[in-house]
Amino acid sequence: MLKGKTIVVGVTGGIAAYKTCALVSKLKDYGAEVWVAMTEEAAQLVTPLTFRTLSGNPVVVNLFDPDLSDLPVPHISLAERADLIVIAPATANIIGKISQGIADDALTTIVMASPAKKLIAPAMNPHMWKNPLVQENVTKLKKLGYQFIGPEVGKLACGDFDLGRMTEPEDLFKEIVRLLGIGNDFKDKKILITAGGTREALDPVRYLGNRSSGKMGYALAEAARARGAEVTLISGPTHLMPPLNIKTIGVESAEEMRQKVVQTIRSAPIYALIMAAAVADYKPAQVSAGKIKKSSRGLDLKLAPTPDILEEIKNLKGAAKIVGFSLETENLVKNARAKMKNKDLDLIVANDSSALEADASSLKIIYPSGKTVSLSKLNKANSAHRILDALLRL
């Protein structure tokens, strides 16, 4: 999503500096090239090594640091290559210096030398934020084209519950995406996504299930939402937190998932259905009313097929695009292509069993034409965007 974009993240001496670690990590997950520039005060709160590990690049605290030898003139090199400069947290001090054109450290020097857009996320004591001098500086910078986000109302390090808290990394990320002009290619499109595995009851305490973590489906939901889609997520049981600002419907069995998918499709036209869930193929033919007791004679189970959701929605989808998933232990591409043909899919994503529960995996995206695109060991967030890219190309 952010591949090819260079973002300079400025960190100043506010206690909220620890939150910026999450922002840098998320920017990297989505493909951005991230450079962190810290004030000396910030380096007392979070070590430069932390940001170096998260960003994969040397951290700029001192422009004369030997680690920056690959950048002939560091502040100019970073200033010119930056697509966006984000300062989070931004103290009253840094806001004041920038507004007066002062460039007396690495961060302010980069800011002064860069024509890139700037996004400032203030964080400070409420009395400092409301100080007329600070507000005058903010107003001046806004007139010059600097973008501000926050501060928010919340509990502050000083103990007050007031205006001055830094905007959360998740909301900062969304604003970064917006400022970079990314995230609108799915605007107003309704997308239905299924995720996780299903559980088929054997008795009141046992079930048949699989090892699906739901990570791929949840990553797809977050990626689609970040790109402007109106997302509904139907999820089997997982240990994942429901994504922010996404309608999430919990189900347990294949039959419950079938009902919710059909109900959602019938309620309003959708742009696409992405069936990332690992829906059970079989269920116990009979469910015991009581707990089945252990016996030395063993236990024979008779299984019955579960409903075929993809088969049923053939006549319901209308103009919607259908993306299926195929997890195989052998003949990966051959079996995936057969499933695509049999289920009348517009796109299929094939992977092997190593993808289960993993944070990163290798996938193959297969088009109806037979074209196959291989993705090698990408994390789920990046894979999700590549799948959405493929969906748009249909």
C-alpha positions in Angstrom: 0.0 0.0 0.0 2.8 2.4 0.9 5.5 0.8 -1.2 7.7 3.4 -2.9 6.8 6.0 -0.3 9.5 7.5 2.0 8.3 8.8 5.3 10.4 10.7 7.8 9.0 10.3 11.4 10.2 13.0 13.8 10.1 12.1 17.5 10.4 14.8 20.2 10.6 14.8 23.9 7.1 13.9 25.0 6.2 10.8 27.0 3.9 9.8 24.1 7.1 8.9 22.2 6.6 5.3 23.1 3.4 5.3 20.9 5.4 6.3 17.9 7.0 2.8 17.9 3.6 1.3 16.9 3.3 3.9 14.1 6.7 3.2 12.7 6.0 -0.6 12.8 2.7 -0.2 11.0 4.2 2.1 8.3 6.9 -0.6 7.7 4.2 -3.4 7.6 2.5 -1.5 4.8 5.7 -1.2 2.7 6.9 2.4 3.5 10.6 3.3 3.7 10.8 4.9 7.1 13.5 7.1 8.6 13.3 8.3 12.2 14.8 11.6 13.3 14.8 12.2 17.1 15.6 15.1 19.3 18.1 14.5 22.1 15.3 14.7 24.6 13.3 12.0 22.8 16.3 9.7 22.9 16.1 9.9 26.7 12.6 8.4 26.5 12.9 5.8 23.8 16.3 4.5 22.6 17.3 5.1 19.0 18.1 1.4 18.8 14.4 0.7 19.2 13.5 2.8 16.2 16.4 1.5 14.2 15.2 -2.0 14.8 11.6 -1.1 13.8 12.5 1.0 10.8 15.4 -0.9 9.5 17.3 2.3 9.0 19.8 4.3 11.1 18.1 6.8 13.4 19.1 10.5 12.9 19.8 12.2 16.2 23.1 13.8 15.3 23.8 14.8 11.7 27.5 13.9 12.2 26.8 10.3 13.3 29.1 7.9 11.4 26.1 5.6 10.8 24.8 8.1 8.4 27.9 8.0 6.1 25.8 6.5 3.3 23.9 9.8 3.2 26.4 12.4 2.0 24.5 15.3 3.4 21.9 13.6 5.7 19.5 16.4 6.3 19.3 17.3 2.5 19.2 13.7 1.4 16.3 12.8 3.7 14.6 16.2 3.1 14.6 15.6 -0.7 13.5 11.9 -0.7 10.7 12.4 1.9 7.1 12.1 0.6 5.9 13.1 4.0 7.3 14.3 7.3 5.4 13.3 10.4 6.2 14.7 13.9 4.7 12.6 16.6 4.7 13.5 19.4 5.2 17.2 18.7 6.0 19.3 21.8 5.3 23.0 22.2 9.1 23.5 21.8 9.3 21.9 18.4 6.2 23.7 17.2 7.6 27.0 18.3 11.0 26.4 16.6 9.5 25.4 13.3 7.1 28.4 13.3 10.1 30.7 13.8 12.3 29.1 11.2 14.8 27.8 13.7 16.9 24.8 12.5 19.3 24.0 15.4 19.1 20.1 15.4 18.7 17.2 13.0 14.9 17.2 13.0 14.3 20.9 12.5 17.0 21.0 9.8 15.3 18.3 7.8 11.9 20.0 8.2 13.3 23.3 7.0 15.0 21.8 4.0 12.1 19.6 2.8 9.3 20.6 0.4 7.4 17.5 1.5 4.0 17.7 3.2 4.2 17.9 7.0 1.9 16.4 9.6 2.2 17.4 13.2 0.6 15.5 16.1 0.9 17.6 19.2 1.1 16.2 22.7 1.6 18.3 25.8 0.1 19.5 29.1 -3.4 21.1 28.5 -2.2 24.5 29.8 0.7 24.5 27.4 -1.5 23.6 24.5 -4.0 26.4 25.4 -1.2 29.0 25.8 -1.8 31.9 23.4 1.8 31.7 22.2 1.5 28.0 21.3 -1.9 28.6 19.5 -0.3 31.6 17.6 2.5 29.3 16.4 0.0 26.6 15.4 -2.2 29.1 13.5 0.9 30.4 11.7 2.0 26.9 10.6 -1.5 26.0 9.5 -1.6 29.1 7.2 1.7 27.9 5.8 0.2 24.5 4.8 1.3 22.4 7.8 -1.3 19.8 8.7 -2.2 19.1 12.3 -4.0 16.1 13.9 -5.1 16.3 17.5 -4.4 16.6 20.3 -7.1 14.5 21.9 -8.9 14.5 25.2 -7.7 11.8 27.5 -5.5 11.0 30.6 -2.2 12.7 30.4 1.2 11.9 32.0 0.7 14.8 34.4 -2.4 13.1 35.8 -4.9 15.5 34.2 -7.8 14.2 32.1 -7.9 17.0 29.5 -7.0 18.1 26.0 -3.4 17.3 25.2 -3.1 13.6 24.4 -1.4 12.5 21.2 -3.6 11.0 18.5 -3.5 7.2 18.6 -1.1 5.5 16.0 -4.1 3.9 14.2 -5.7 7.3 13.5 -2.3 8.8 12.6 -1.8 6.0 10.1 -5.2 6.7 8.4 -4.3 10.4 8.2 -0.9 9.6 6.6 -2.6 7.4 4.0 -5.1 10.3 3.2 -2.3 12.9 2.9 -0.4 10.7 0.5 -3.4 10.4 -1.7 -3.8 6.6 -1.1 -6.8 4.8 0.2 -9.6 5.9 -2.0 -9.6 3.2 -4.7 -12.3 1.3 -2.9 -14.2 4.3 -1.7 -17.9 3.6 -1.2 -17.5 -0.1 -2.3 -19.2 -2.6 -0.1 -17.0 -5.6 0.5 -18.0 -8.7 2.5 -15.1 -10.8 3.9 -15.1 -14.0 5.8 -12.3 -15.1 8.2 -11.2 -17.7 10.6 -12.1 -21.3 10.9 -15.5 -22.8 11.8 -16.3 -25.3 14.6 -18.7 -28.2 14.1 -20.2 -29.5 17.3 -19.7 -33.1 18.3 -21.2 -32.8 21.8 -21.8 -29.8 24.2 -18.0 -29.5 24.9 -16.2 -30.8 21.8 -16.0 -29.8 18.2 -14.3 -30.5 14.9 -12.2 -27.5 13.8 -9.0 -26.5 12.0 -5.9 -24.4 12.7 -7.0 -21.2 10.9 -6.0 -18.1 12.9 -8.2 -15.6 10.9 -5.1 -13.4 10.4 -5.5 -13.2 6.6 -9.2 -12.3 6.6 -8.7 -9.7 9.3 -5.8 -8.2 7.4 -8.0 -8.0 4.3 -10.7 -6.3 6.2 -8.3 -3.7 7.6 -6.7 -3.1 4.2 -10.0 -2.7 2.5 -11.2 -0.3 5.1 -8.0 1.7 4.9 -8.6 2.0 1.1 -12.1 3.5 1.6 -14.3 0.4 1.4 -17.4 -0.2 3.6 -16.5 -3.6 5.1 -18.5 -6.3 6.7 -16.4 -9.1 8.4 -18.0 -12.4 9.2 -15.6 -14.3 11.4 -15.4 -17.7 12.9 -13.8 -18.0 16.4 -10.3 -16.4 16.6 -8.1 -14.9 19.3 -7.9 -11.6 17.3 -9.4 -8.3 18.4 -12.2 -7.1 16.2 -10.8 -4.5 13.7 -11.6 -0.9 14.4 -14.5 0.7 12.6 -15.5 -2.5 10.8 -18.8 -4.2 11.2 -17.9 -7.7 12.6 -20.3 -10.6 12.8 -19.3 -13.6 14.9 -20.3 -17.1 13.9 -19.3 -20.6 14.9 -20.4 -23.3 12.4 -20.4 -23.5 8.6 -24.2 -23.3 8.6 -24.1 -20.1 10.7 -21.6 -18.6 8.3 -23.7 -19.6 5.3 -26.7 -17.9 6.8 -24.9 -14.6 7.5 -23.2 -14.6 4.1 -26.5 -15.1 2.3 -28.3 -12.7 4.5 -25.7 -10.0 3.9 -25.7 -10.5 0.1 -29.5 -10.4 0.0 -29.7 -7.2 2.1 -27.8 -5.0 -0.3 -25.7 -5.3 -3.5 -22.0 -5.7 -2.8 -18.9 -5.0 -4.8 -17.0 -8.2 -3.8 -17.1 -11.2 -1.5 -13.7 -12.4 -0.3 -14.0 -15.9 1.2 -10.9 -16.1 3.3 -12.5 -18.3 6.0 -11.4 -21.9 6.4 -14.9 -23.3 6.4 -15.2 -27.0 7.5 -16.0 -29.4 4.7 -17.6 -32.0 7.1 -19.5 -32.0 10.4 -20.6 -34.8 12.7 -23.7 -36.5 11.3 -25.2 -36.5 14.8 -24.5 -34.2 17.7 -24.7 -35.9 21.1 -27.0 -34.2 23.6 -24.6 -35.0 26.4 -20.8 -35.2 26.7 -19.5 -38.4 25.1 -17.7 -40.5 27.7 -14.2 -41.9 27.1 -14.2 -45.6 26.2 -11.4 -48.1 25.6 -13.4 -49.3 22.6 -12.6 -46.1 20.7 -15.1 -44.0 18.8 -16.4 -44.1 15.3 -17.6 -40.8 13.9 -20.0 -40.6 10.9 -19.5 -37.3 9.1 -21.8 -35.4 6.8 -20.9 -32.6 4.4 -21.4 -29.0 5.4 -23.2 -26.5 3.2 -21.2 -25.3 0.2 -21.4 -21.5 0.6 -19.6 -20.7 -2.7 -22.0 -23.0 -4.6 -25.0 -21.4 -3.1 -24.1 -17.8 -3.8 -23.6 -18.4 -7.5 -27.2 -17.4 -8.1 -27.2 -14.6 -5.5 -24.0 -12.6 -6.3 -25.3 -10.5 -9.1 -22.5 -8.3 -10.4 -20.3 -9.0 -7.3 -16.8 -10.3 -7.7 -16.0 -13.5 -5.8 -12.5 -14.2 -4.5 -11.9 -17.6 -3.1 -9.0 -19.2 -1.1 -7.6 -22.6 -1.7 -5.3 -24.3 0.9 -3.6 -27.4 -0.4 -1.0 -29.9 0.7 -0.2 -31.0 -2.9 -0.8 -29.9 -6.5 -1.3 -26.4 -5.3 -2.0 -24.6 -8.5 -3.8 -27.4 -10.3 -6.2 -27.9 -7.4 -6.8 -24.1 -7.0 -7.6 -23.8 -10.7 -10.0 -26.6 -10.5 -11.8 -25.0 -7.6 -11.9 -21.6 -9.4 -13.6 -23.3 -12.4 -16.0 -25.4 -10.4 -17.1 -22.5 -8.1 -17.2 -19.9 -10.9 -14.7 -17.6 -9.0 -13.3 -14.4 -10.4 -10.0 -14.8 -8.5 -8.5 -17.4 -6.3 -5.6 -17.2 -3.8 -3.7 -20.4 -3.3 -1.5 -21.3 -0.4 -0.2 -24.4 1.4 -0.6 -25.5 5.0 2.4 -23.5 6.2 0.2 -20.4 5.9 -2.0 -21.5 8.8 -1.4 -19.4 12.0 1.6 -17.7 10.4 2.2 -14.0 10.3 3.8 -14.2 6.9 3.4 -16.7 4.0 3.9 -17.3 0.3 0.7 -17.1 -1.8 -0.2 -17.5 -5.4 -2.9 -15.2 -6.9 -4.6 -16.9 -9.9 -6.7 -15.1 -12.5 -9.4 -16.7 -14.7 -7.1 -16.3 -17.7 -4.6 -18.7 -16.0 -2.2 -15.9 -15.1 -0.5 -16.6 -11.8 1.3 -14.1 -9.5 3.5 -15.4 -6.8 4.0 -13.6 -3.5 7.0 -14.8 -1.5 6.9 -14.6 2.3 5.0 -11.4 2.7 3.4 -10.5 5.9 -0.4 -10.7 6.0 -0.9 -6.9 5.7 1.1 -6.6 2.5 -0.4 -9.8 1.1 -3.9 -8.3 1.7 -3.1 -5.2 -0.3 -1.7 -7.3 -3.2 -4.9 -9.3 -3.2 -7.0 -6.1 -3.3 -4.8 -4.8 -6.1 -5.6 -7.9 -8.1 -9.3 -7.5 -7.3 -9.3 -4.0 -8.8 -7.6 -5.3 -12.0 -10.5 -7.7 -12.8 
